[in-house]
Amino acid sequence: MRLPKRTQQLEKVIDAIGEIEPDIDHVIIGGDFNSFFMKDKRVFNTLMDNEGYKNITPDDEHTATSVFGIIKSRLDYIYC
């Protein structure tokens, strides 16, 4: 799935949270964001930061097996 489609899905989640409970104080959004590249991470973090969410996923950990023993990706994120 391409990055714009994943970003649109995340925006729908954010919108749905506001529709369900507009006055809610605490929200946790987490999941597999399929973010193999640093640019993906920046896009997701910028979007979530602009919406008031903080990435609490440790920067020094990967959540996927390395690709050919070279690339270790973080695919999973938790935002609060």
Gaussian input, Z-matrix of N, CA and C with variables (Angstrom, degrees):
# hf/3-21g

backbone

0 1
 N
 C     1     B1
 C     2     B2     1     A1
 N     3     B3     2     A2     1     D1
 C     4     B4     3     A3     2     D2
 C     5     B5     4     A4     3     D3
 N     6     B6     5     A5     4     D4
 C     7     B7     6     A6     5     D5
 C     8     B8     7     A7     6     D6
 N     9     B9     8     A8     7     D7
 C    10    B10     9     A9     8     D8
 C    11    B11    10    A10     9     D9
 N    12    B12    11    A11    10    D10
 C    13    B13    12    A12    11    D11
 C    14    B14    13    A13    12    D12
 N    15    B15    14    A14    13    D13
 C    16    B16    15    A15    14    D14
 C    17    B17    16    A16    15    D15
 N    18    B18    17    A17    16    D16
 C    19    B19    18    A18    17    D17
 C    20    B20    19    A19    18    D18
 N    21    B21    20    A20    19    D19
 C    22    B22    21    A21    20    D20
 C    23    B23    22    A22    21    D21
 N    24    B24    23    A23    22    D22
 C    25    B25    24    A24    23    D23
 C    26    B26    25    A25    24    D24
 N    27    B27    26    A26    25    D25
 C    28    B28    27    A27    26    D26
 C    29    B29    28    A28    27    D27
 N    30    B30    29    A29    28    D28
 C    31    B31    30    A30    29    D29
 C    32    B32    31    A31    30    D30
 N    33    B33    32    A32    31    D31
 C    34    B34    33    A33    32    D32
 C    35    B35    34    A34    33    D33
 N    36    B36    35    A35    34    D34
 C    37    B37    36    A36    35    D35
 C    38    B38    37    A37    36    D36
 N    39    B39    38    A38    37    D37
 C    40    B40    39    A39    38    D38
 C    41    B41    40    A40    39    D39
 N    42    B42    41    A41    40    D40
 C    43    B43    42    A42    41    D41
 C    44    B44    43    A43    42    D42
 N    45    B45    44    A44    43    D43
 C    46    B46    45    A45    44    D44
 C    47    B47    46    A46    45    D45
 N    48    B48    47    A47    46    D46
 C    49    B49    48    A48    47    D47
 C    50    B50    49    A49    48    D48
 N    51    B51    50    A50    49    D49
 C    52    B52    51    A51    50    D50
 C    53    B53    52    A52    51    D51
 N    54    B54    53    A53    52    D52
 C    55    B55    54    A54    53    D53
 C    56    B56    55    A55    54    D54
 N    57    B57    56    A56    55    D55
 C    58    B58    57    A57    56    D56
 C    59    B59    58    A58    57    D57
 N    60    B60    59    A59    58    D58
 C    61    B61    60    A60    59    D59
 C    62    B62    61    A61    60    D60
 N    63    B63    62    A62    61    D61
 C    64    B64    63    A63    62    D62
 C    65    B65    64    A64    63    D63
 N    66    B66    65    A65    64    D64
 C    67    B67    66    A66    65    D65
 C    68    B68    67    A67    66    D66
 N    69    B69    68    A68    67    D67
 C    70    B70    69    A69    68    D68
 C    71    B71    70    A70    69    D69
 N    72    B72    71    A71    70    D70
 C    73    B73    72    A72    71    D71
 C    74    B74    73    A73    72    D72
 N    75    B75    74    A74    73    D73
 C    76    B76    75    A75    74    D74
 C    77    B77    76    A76    75    D75
 N    78    B78    77    A77    76    D76
 C    79    B79    78    A78    77    D77
 C    80    B80    79    A79    78    D78
 N    81    B81    80    A80    79    D79
 C    82    B82    81    A81    80    D80
 C    83    B83    82    A82    81    D81
 N    84    B84    83    A83    82    D82
 C    85    B85    84    A84    83    D83
 C    86    B86    85    A85    84    D84
 N    87    B87    86    A86    85    D85
 C    88    B88    87    A87    86    D86
 C    89    B89    88    A88    87    D87
 N    90    B90    89    A89    88    D88
 C    91    B91    90    A90    89    D89
 C    92    B92    91    A91    90    D90
 N    93    B93    92    A92    91    D91
 C    94    B94    93    A93    92    D92
 C    95    B95    94    A94    93    D93
 N    96    B96    95    A95    94    D94
 C    97    B97    96    A96    95    D95
 C    98    B98    97    A97    96    D96
 N    99    B99    98    A98    97    D97
 C   100   B100    99    A99    98    D98
 C   101   B101   100   A100    99    D99
 N   102   B102   101   A101   100   D100
 C   103   B103   102   A102   101   D101
 C   104   B104   103   A103   102   D102
 N   105   B105   104   A104   103   D103
 C   106   B106   105   A105   104   D104
 C   107   B107   106   A106   105   D105
 N   108   B108   107   A107   106   D106
 C   109   B109   108   A108   107   D107
 C   110   B110   109   A109   108   D108
 N   111   B111   110   A110   109   D109
 C   112   B112   111   A111   110   D110
 C   113   B113   112   A112   111   D111
 N   114   B114   113   A113   112   D112
 C   115   B115   114   A114   113   D113
 C   116   B116   115   A115   114   D114
 N   117   B117   116   A116   115   D115
 C   118   B118   117   A117   116   D116
 C   119   B119   118   A118   117   D117
 N   120   B120   119   A119   118   D118
 C   121   B121   120   A120   119   D119
 C   122   B122   121   A121   120   D120
 N   123   B123   122   A122   121   D121
 C   124   B124   123   A123   122   D122
 C   125   B125   124   A124   123   D123
 N   126   B126   125   A125   124   D124
 C   127   B127   126   A126   125   D125
 C   128   B128   127   A127   126   D126
 N   129   B129   128   A128   127   D127
 C   130   B130   129   A129   128   D128
 C   131   B131   130   A130   129   D129
 N   132   B132   131   A131   130   D130
 C   133   B133   132   A132   131   D131
 C   134   B134   133   A133   132   D132
 N   135   B135   134   A134   133   D133
 C   136   B136   135   A135   134   D134
 C   137   B137   136   A136   135   D135
 N   138   B138   137   A137   136   D136
 C   139   B139   138   A138   137   D137
 C   140   B140   139   A139   138   D138
 N   141   B141   140   A140   139   D139
 C   142   B142   141   A141   140   D140
 C   143   B143   142   A142   141   D141
 N   144   B144   143   A143   142   D142
 C   145   B145   144   A144   143   D143
 C   146   B146   145   A145   144   D144
 N   147   B147   146   A146   145   D145
 C   148   B148   147   A147   146   D146
 C   149   B149   148   A148   147   D147
 N   150   B150   149   A149   148   D148
 C   151   B151   150   A150   149   D149
 C   152   B152   151   A151   150   D150
 N   153   B153   152   A152   151   D151
 C   154   B154   153   A153   152   D152
 C   155   B155   154   A154   153   D153
 N   156   B156   155   A155   154   D154
 C   157   B157   156   A156   155   D155
 C   158   B158   157   A157   156   D156
 N   159   B159   158   A158   157   D157
 C   160   B160   159   A159   158   D158
 C   161   B161   160   A160   159   D159
 N   162   B162   161   A161   160   D160
 C   163   B163   162   A162   161   D161
 C   164   B164   163   A163   162   D162
 N   165   B165   164   A164   163   D163
 C   166   B166   165   A165   164   D164
 C   167   B167   166   A166   165   D165
 N   168   B168   167   A167   166   D166
 C   169   B169   168   A168   167   D167
 C   170   B170   169   A169   168   D168
 N   171   B171   170   A170   169   D169
 C   172   B172   171   A171   170   D170
 C   173   B173   172   A172   171   D171
 N   174   B174   173   A173   172   D172
 C   175   B175   174   A174   173   D173
 C   176   B176   175   A175   174   D174
 N   177   B177   176   A176   175   D175
 C   178   B178   177   A177   176   D176
 C   179   B179   178   A178   177   D177
 N   180   B180   179   A179   178   D178
 C   181   B181   180   A180   179   D179
 C   182   B182   181   A181   180   D180
 N   183   B183   182   A182   181   D181
 C   184   B184   183   A183   182   D182
 C   185   B185   184   A184   183   D183
 N   186   B186   185   A185   184   D184
 C   187   B187   186   A186   185   D185
 C   188   B188   187   A187   186   D186
 N   189   B189   188   A188   187   D187
 C   190   B190   189   A189   188   D188
 C   191   B191   190   A190   189   D189
 N   192   B192   191   A191   190   D190
 C   193   B193   192   A192   191   D191
 C   194   B194   193   A193   192   D192
 N   195   B195   194   A194   193   D193
 C   196   B196   195   A195   194   D194
 C   197   B197   196   A196   195   D195
 N   198   B198   197   A197   196   D196
 C   199   B199   198   A198   197   D197
 C   200   B200   199   A199   198   D198
 N   201   B201   200   A200   199   D199
 C   202   B202   201   A201   200   D200
 C   203   B203   202   A202   201   D201
 N   204   B204   203   A203   202   D202
 C   205   B205   204   A204   203   D203
 C   206   B206   205   A205   204   D204
 N   207   B207   206   A206   205   D205
 C   208   B208   207   A207   206   D206
 C   209   B209   208   A208   207   D207
 N   210   B210   209   A209   208   D208
 C   211   B211   210   A210   209   D209
 C   212   B212   211   A211   210   D210
 N   213   B213   212   A212   211   D211
 C   214   B214   213   A213   212   D212
 C   215   B215   214   A214   213   D213
 N   216   B216   215   A215   214   D214
 C   217   B217   216   A216   215   D215
 C   218   B218   217   A217   216   D216
 N   219   B219   218   A218   217   D217
 C   220   B220   219   A219   218   D218
 C   221   B221   220   A220   219   D219
 N   222   B222   221   A221   220   D220
 C   223   B223   222   A222   221   D221
 C   224   B224   223   A223   222   D222
 N   225   B225   224   A224   223   D223
 C   226   B226   225   A225   224   D224
 C   227   B227   226   A226   225   D225
 N   228   B228   227   A227   226   D226
 C   229   B229   228   A228   227   D227
 C   230   B230   229   A229   228   D228
 N   231   B231   230   A230   229   D229
 C   232   B232   231   A231   230   D230
 C   233   B233   232   A232   231   D231
 N   234   B234   233   A233   232   D232
 C   235   B235   234   A234   233   D233
 C   236   B236   235   A235   234   D234
 N   237   B237   236   A236   235   D235
 C   238   B238   237   A237   236   D236
 C   239   B239   238   A238   237   D237

   B1=1.4460
   B2=1.5290
   B3=1.2779
   B4=1.4510
   B5=1.5212
   B6=1.3294
   B7=1.4630
   B8=1.5336
   B9=1.3395
   B10=1.4730
   B11=1.5292
   B12=1.3234
   B13=1.4694
   B14=1.5296
   B15=1.3381
   B16=1.4685
   B17=1.5236
   B18=1.3205
   B19=1.4634
   B20=1.5292
   B21=1.3318
   B22=1.4650
   B23=1.5261
   B24=1.3226
   B25=1.4596
   B26=1.5179
   B27=1.3266
   B28=1.4575
   B29=1.5241
   B30=1.3156
   B31=1.4634
   B32=1.5267
   B33=1.3173
   B34=1.4667
   B35=1.5276
   B36=1.3213
   B37=1.4652
   B38=1.5279
   B39=1.3147
   B40=1.4729
   B41=1.5230
   B42=1.3323
   B43=1.4650
   B44=1.5252
   B45=1.3215
   B46=1.4666
   B47=1.5231
   B48=1.3082
   B49=1.4670
   B50=1.5219
   B51=1.3233
   B52=1.4616
   B53=1.5112
   B54=1.3172
   B55=1.4632
   B56=1.5201
   B57=1.3155
   B58=1.4605
   B59=1.5218
   B60=1.3114
   B61=1.4668
   B62=1.5210
   B63=1.3420
   B64=1.4617
   B65=1.5276
   B66=1.3162
   B67=1.4656
   B68=1.5209
   B69=1.2981
   B70=1.4631
   B71=1.5305
   B72=1.3264
   B73=1.4606
   B74=1.5233
   B75=1.3285
   B76=1.4566
   B77=1.5286
   B78=1.3187
   B79=1.4583
   B80=1.5221
   B81=1.3093
   B82=1.4579
   B83=1.5251
   B84=1.3257
   B85=1.4529
   B86=1.5212
   B87=1.3050
   B88=1.4552
   B89=1.5053
   B90=1.3133
   B91=1.4468
   B92=1.5065
   B93=1.3112
   B94=1.4563
   B95=1.5228
   B96=1.3298
   B97=1.4508
   B98=1.5331
   B99=1.3455
   B100=1.4598
   B101=1.5302
   B102=1.2920
   B103=1.4655
   B104=1.5270
   B105=1.3134
   B106=1.4607
   B107=1.5237
   B108=1.3058
   B109=1.4622
   B110=1.5247
   B111=1.3291
   B112=1.4694
   B113=1.5237
   B114=1.3352
   B115=1.4673
   B116=1.5265
   B117=1.3470
   B118=1.4645
   B119=1.5200
   B120=1.3155
   B121=1.4669
   B122=1.5240
   B123=1.3266
   B124=1.4731
   B125=1.5253
   B126=1.3256
   B127=1.4657
   B128=1.5243
   B129=1.3310
   B130=1.4625
   B131=1.5228
   B132=1.3199
   B133=1.4653
   B134=1.5233
   B135=1.3280
   B136=1.4667
   B137=1.5170
   B138=1.3338
   B139=1.4662
   B140=1.5195
   B141=1.3130
   B142=1.4603
   B143=1.5224
   B144=1.3164
   B145=1.4610
   B146=1.5258
   B147=1.3217
   B148=1.4665
   B149=1.5245
   B150=1.3157
   B151=1.4709
   B152=1.5289
   B153=1.3377
   B154=1.4588
   B155=1.5151
   B156=1.3287
   B157=1.4584
   B158=1.5220
   B159=1.3248
   B160=1.4599
   B161=1.5292
   B162=1.3368
   B163=1.4608
   B164=1.5206
   B165=1.3299
   B166=1.4680
   B167=1.5277
   B168=1.3276
   B169=1.4600
   B170=1.5225
   B171=1.3303
   B172=1.4731
   B173=1.5294
   B174=1.3401
   B175=1.4666
   B176=1.5170
   B177=1.3118
   B178=1.4608
   B179=1.5315
   B180=1.3181
   B181=1.4567
   B182=1.5224
   B183=1.3258
   B184=1.4519
   B185=1.5235
   B186=1.3141
   B187=1.4628
   B188=1.5228
   B189=1.3289
   B190=1.4611
   B191=1.5189
   B192=1.3050
   B193=1.4516
   B194=1.5208
   B195=1.3090
   B196=1.4608
   B197=1.5211
   B198=1.3249
   B199=1.4554
   B200=1.5226
   B201=1.3067
   B202=1.4643
   B203=1.5282
   B204=1.3198
   B205=1.4570
   B206=1.5078
   B207=1.3238
   B208=1.4681
   B209=1.5294
   B210=1.3121
   B211=1.4602
   B212=1.5235
   B213=1.3148
   B214=1.4660
   B215=1.5243
   B216=1.3009
   B217=1.4618
   B218=1.5145
   B219=1.3192
   B220=1.4539
   B221=1.5154
   B222=1.3019
   B223=1.4577
   B224=1.5126
   B225=1.3201
   B226=1.4606
   B227=1.5254
   B228=1.3247
   B229=1.4694
   B230=1.5216
   B231=1.3178
   B232=1.4669
   B233=1.5161
   B234=1.3306
   B235=1.4612
   B236=1.5274
   B237=1.3090
   B238=1.4706
   B239=1.5144
   A1=108.12
   A2=116.88
   A3=121.35
   A4=111.37
   A5=115.28
   A6=122.07
   A7=112.90
   A8=120.31
   A9=118.00
   A10=112.91
   A11=117.27
   A12=120.45
   A13=110.37
   A14=117.03
   A15=120.11
   A16=110.76
   A17=116.40
   A18=120.15
   A19=110.42
   A20=116.86
   A21=120.65
   A22=111.10
   A23=117.09
   A24=120.29
   A25=110.77
   A26=117.44
   A27=121.05
   A28=110.74
   A29=117.27
   A30=120.63
   A31=111.05
   A32=117.51
   A33=121.30
   A34=111.13
   A35=116.96
   A36=120.46
   A37=109.76
   A38=116.92
   A39=121.46
   A40=110.02
   A41=117.59
   A42=121.48
   A43=111.20
   A44=116.78
   A45=120.76
   A46=111.28
   A47=116.93
   A48=120.17
   A49=109.94
   A50=116.97
   A51=120.92
   A52=113.16
   A53=117.23
   A54=121.12
   A55=111.92
   A56=116.77
   A57=120.94
   A58=110.71
   A59=116.02
   A60=120.69
   A61=108.87
   A62=117.49
   A63=119.56
   A64=114.50
   A65=118.64
   A66=120.76
   A67=113.21
   A68=117.88
   A69=121.15
   A70=109.77
   A71=116.19
   A72=121.29
   A73=113.78
   A74=117.49
   A75=120.47
   A76=110.21
   A77=115.58
   A78=121.37
   A79=108.44
   A80=116.39
   A81=122.26
   A82=107.33
   A83=115.55
   A84=121.97
   A85=106.55
   A86=116.72
   A87=119.48
   A88=110.99
   A89=114.63
   A90=118.14
   A91=113.03
   A92=113.57
   A93=122.68
   A94=107.61
   A95=116.12
   A96=121.33
   A97=112.31
   A98=117.32
   A99=121.85
   A100=111.87
   A101=116.28
   A102=121.83
   A103=110.11
   A104=115.69
   A105=120.44
   A106=112.56
   A107=117.73
   A108=121.29
   A109=111.63
   A110=116.13
   A111=121.71
   A112=111.20
   A113=117.44
   A114=119.30
   A115=110.53
   A116=116.79
   A117=120.18
   A118=110.20
   A119=116.34
   A120=121.28
   A121=110.19
   A122=116.61
   A123=119.78
   A124=111.48
   A125=117.04
   A126=120.49
   A127=110.39
   A128=116.65
   A129=120.01
   A130=111.56
   A131=117.22
   A132=120.23
   A133=111.88
   A134=117.86
   A135=120.85
   A136=110.84
   A137=116.06
   A138=120.08
   A139=110.86
   A140=116.48
   A141=120.10
   A142=111.61
   A143=117.73
   A144=121.46
   A145=110.32
   A146=117.19
   A147=121.46
   A148=112.11
   A149=116.68
   A150=121.67
   A151=112.17
   A152=116.70
   A153=120.41
   A154=114.80
   A155=118.13
   A156=121.94
   A157=109.75
   A158=115.63
   A159=121.63
   A160=109.06
   A161=115.84
   A162=121.21
   A163=107.67
   A164=117.11
   A165=119.84
   A166=111.69
   A167=116.63
   A168=121.17
   A169=108.48
   A170=118.33
   A171=120.08
   A172=111.78
   A173=116.62
   A174=121.36
   A175=113.25
   A176=117.67
   A177=119.87
   A178=113.68
   A179=117.94
   A180=120.66
   A181=110.62
   A182=116.01
   A183=120.22
   A184=108.19
   A185=115.41
   A186=119.87
   A187=111.96
   A188=116.59
   A189=120.46
   A190=108.98
   A191=115.16
   A192=120.44
   A193=108.76
   A194=116.38
   A195=119.94
   A196=111.45
   A197=114.54
   A198=121.67
   A199=108.06
   A200=117.01
   A201=123.05
   A202=111.96
   A203=117.10
   A204=121.18
   A205=114.19
   A206=117.25
   A207=121.37
   A208=111.95
   A209=116.72
   A210=121.80
   A211=109.72
   A212=115.85
   A213=120.99
   A214=107.02
   A215=115.90
   A216=121.12
   A217=112.62
   A218=114.94
   A219=120.90
   A220=105.53
   A221=115.95
   A222=121.28
   A223=111.25
   A224=117.01
   A225=122.37
   A226=110.14
   A227=114.69
   A228=120.85
   A229=109.59
   A230=114.91
   A231=122.46
   A232=107.15
   A233=115.41
   A234=122.24
   A235=109.04
   A236=116.30
   A237=122.03
   A238=109.54
   D1=136.47
   D2=-177.17
   D3=-78.52
   D4=157.56
   D5=-176.09
   D6=-57.23
   D7=-45.41
   D8=179.98
   D9=-58.27
   D10=-37.30
   D11=179.29
   D12=-66.60
   D13=-41.70
   D14=178.58
   D15=-66.22
   D16=-37.44
   D17=178.38
   D18=-65.23
   D19=-41.90
   D20=177.14
   D21=-61.34
   D22=-40.83
   D23=178.39
   D24=-62.66
   D25=-41.90
   D26=179.17
   D27=-65.29
   D28=-39.86
   D29=176.86
   D30=-61.88
   D31=-37.67
   D32=177.30
   D33=-64.87
   D34=-38.16
   D35=176.84
   D36=-63.37
   D37=-46.43
   D38=179.51
   D39=-60.24
   D40=-45.36
   D41=178.96
   D42=-62.43
   D43=-41.44
   D44=-179.08
   D45=-64.03
   D46=-37.46
   D47=178.06
   D48=-61.27
   D49=-43.70
   D50=178.66
   D51=-65.09
   D52=-33.70
   D53=179.11
   D54=-74.78
   D55=-37.06
   D56=-177.81
   D57=-69.78
   D58=-47.80
   D59=-175.57
   D60=-147.25
   D61=86.76
   D62=-174.99
   D63=-65.22
   D64=-22.28
   D65=-176.63
   D66=-103.02
   D67=15.01
   D68=-177.45
   D69=-68.90
   D70=141.09
   D71=-176.80
   D72=-93.88
   D73=-31.44
   D74=-174.17
   D75=-129.52
   D76=130.31
   D77=-179.88
   D78=-138.46
   D79=140.44
   D80=173.35
   D81=-121.64
   D82=126.80
   D83=176.00
   D84=-120.41
   D85=125.42
   D86=-179.92
   D87=-147.33
   D88=157.52
   D89=175.64
   D90=161.95
   D91=-173.38
   D92=178.49
   D93=-88.60
   D94=109.78
   D95=-176.23
   D96=-96.32
   D97=1.69
   D98=179.31
   D99=48.50
   D100=48.61
   D101=-175.87
   D102=-103.37
   D103=87.43
   D104=-177.35
   D105=-77.25
   D106=-24.09
   D107=-172.22
   D108=-116.71
   D109=154.23
   D110=179.53
   D111=-59.54
   D112=-35.46
   D113=179.95
   D114=-62.41
   D115=-35.27
   D116=176.99
   D117=-62.84
   D118=-45.84
   D119=179.40
   D120=-59.05
   D121=-43.96
   D122=-179.98
   D123=-63.18
   D124=-40.88
   D125=179.54
   D126=-62.57
   D127=-49.23
   D128=-179.81
   D129=-63.23
   D130=-45.29
   D131=-178.94
   D132=-64.52
   D133=-38.48
   D134=178.17
   D135=-65.37
   D136=-46.22
   D137=178.27
   D138=-58.76
   D139=-49.47
   D140=-177.09
   D141=-67.82
   D142=-38.60
   D143=177.56
   D144=-62.35
   D145=-41.95
   D146=178.18
   D147=-63.85
   D148=-25.52
   D149=179.00
   D150=-92.60
   D151=-0.35
   D152=176.82
   D153=93.20
   D154=13.00
   D155=179.54
   D156=-101.51
   D157=146.22
   D158=179.91
   D159=-112.06
   D160=134.98
   D161=175.90
   D162=-76.92
   D163=117.82
   D164=179.51
   D165=-107.48
   D166=11.27
   D167=177.24
   D168=-74.61
   D169=128.97
   D170=-179.50
   D171=-58.42
   D172=134.26
   D173=-178.71
   D174=-70.06
   D175=-23.56
   D176=-173.10
   D177=-96.18
   D178=13.33
   D179=-179.06
   D180=-121.99
   D181=143.08
   D182=173.07
   D183=-107.44
   D184=155.64
   D185=-176.35
   D186=-120.80
   D187=12.07
   D188=177.88
   D189=-134.59
   D190=151.16
   D191=175.21
   D192=-63.75
   D193=143.42
   D194=-177.87
   D195=-64.35
   D196=146.95
   D197=177.69
   D198=-87.50
   D199=115.31
   D200=-178.33
   D201=56.31
   D202=25.38
   D203=179.81
   D204=72.13
   D205=10.87
   D206=-175.14
   D207=-111.15
   D208=-56.15
   D209=-173.47
   D210=-100.01
   D211=122.07
   D212=175.29
   D213=-109.96
   D214=114.35
   D215=-173.64
   D216=-102.13
   D217=154.40
   D218=167.93
   D219=-106.10
   D220=113.32
   D221=-179.85
   D222=-101.55
   D223=-22.12
   D224=-174.45
   D225=-106.48
   D226=138.35
   D227=-179.45
   D228=-135.82
   D229=153.44
   D230=172.50
   D231=-129.59
   D232=126.25
   D233=177.82
   D234=-120.13
   D235=140.92
   D236=176.88
   D237=-125.69

